[in-house]
Amino acid sequence: MLGGASAQVRTNLSNHIHDPRGEPDLTICSQNLKNLGSLSDMNRRGETMEEADRSEKITALTKRFQAVDCDVIAVQELLGSDEDKSKAVLNEIGKALKYRTNLEYDSYVGPSNDKAARLGFLVKKSRIEYDGLTSFVNVELPKISEELDARKFARGPLELRLRVTGKGDAVARKFIIVNFHFKSRAFNSADGSDLSWETYRMEMAEALRRIVTRRHPETLKGDGSVLVLLGDRNSHFDSASAKLLTGELVLPRFQGEAACRLNKRGIPLCQPGAAIPPAFVSVLTTDPQTFRTPGTYRYEDTFSWIDDILVPVANLPFLYAEAGVEGDYDSGTLNLYEEASDHALVYARFNW
């Protein structure tokens, strides 16, 4: 559970009175739901929720989403034995949000390789048009070692495509939003590398980066559309899987007699020159204000940045807190209403 009642909600609409762009056009959020399903759904530990606890949790979640005014919400640890049951849970949250905000939300879920949990989205209907949904649940991952069996994503990243009409005179833009949830450190006795599944997360990070860069090369070059990777990486911002996801490192750097190896915490130790310019940038951990908060998740007495939002370098100007001011992004975390989850809500506001 994240400690304290601190929050990092930075943008107030009054901040944008003198901004030539006007108010932010889209707020994208990500939230690990901490195993939210129906009353009959069990998590991987065989546990279910009490009705009162579940009701309190949904109320706390809707308070978070309302506080940040999320337009698009990517969720992880959404329980349900099939997509229809999971979607019913998201619809329930959407109804609770409508009660609080008088705004309607659509829900989308995808298939999963996890019998208990899957990924999904809640999307505000106002100014947003649905343009498609693609799951990568069946993608075979690249192998860190040829001696290993080929694996698939723990759950399956989910790509949502939207067309968003800007506020005022702003043009409409295409958004490609990819929700991910990598393998957790739990049940690590089966991990032969003794690295709490970090090598598995490395394979997933490499695969996801390859997929999105190959599917959307023009977006990376700055064609006017926006690509967002967000979700629960289940590893700290300085881990090897985090570096592979941004593209600062690539998987071949860790293979054979290559330039990088891992320490016991899964941190890459590389020879000079191994790193390359990243394809994606975290707008949470590279933001000077947001990174002052302790992290998005606490285990015992250790905080970690395991939840993240990343965009290509070409898309960074859409996230500037002030027009033309590089390196300061309109991003943040919110961990108020602790009944909602043991993960903070993370968000980024786009303005064009």
Secondary structure, 3 states (H helix, E strand, C coil): CCCCCCEECCCCHHHHCCCCCCCCCEEEEEEEEEEECCCCCCCCCCCCCCHHHHHHHHHHHHHHHHHHCCCEEEEEEEECCCHHHHHHHHHHHHHHHHHHHCCCEEEEECCCCCCCEEEEEEEECCCEEEEEEEECCCCECCCCCCCCCCCECCCCCEEEEEEEECCCCCCEEEEEEEEEECCCCCCHHHCCCCCCCHHHHHHHHHHHHHHHHHHCHHHHHCCCCEEEEEEECCCCCCCHHHHHHHCCCCHHHHCCCCCEEECCCCCEEECCCCCCCCCEEECCCCCCCHHHCCCCEEECCEEECCEEEEEEHHHHHHHECCCCCCCCECEEEECCCCCCCCECEEEEEECC
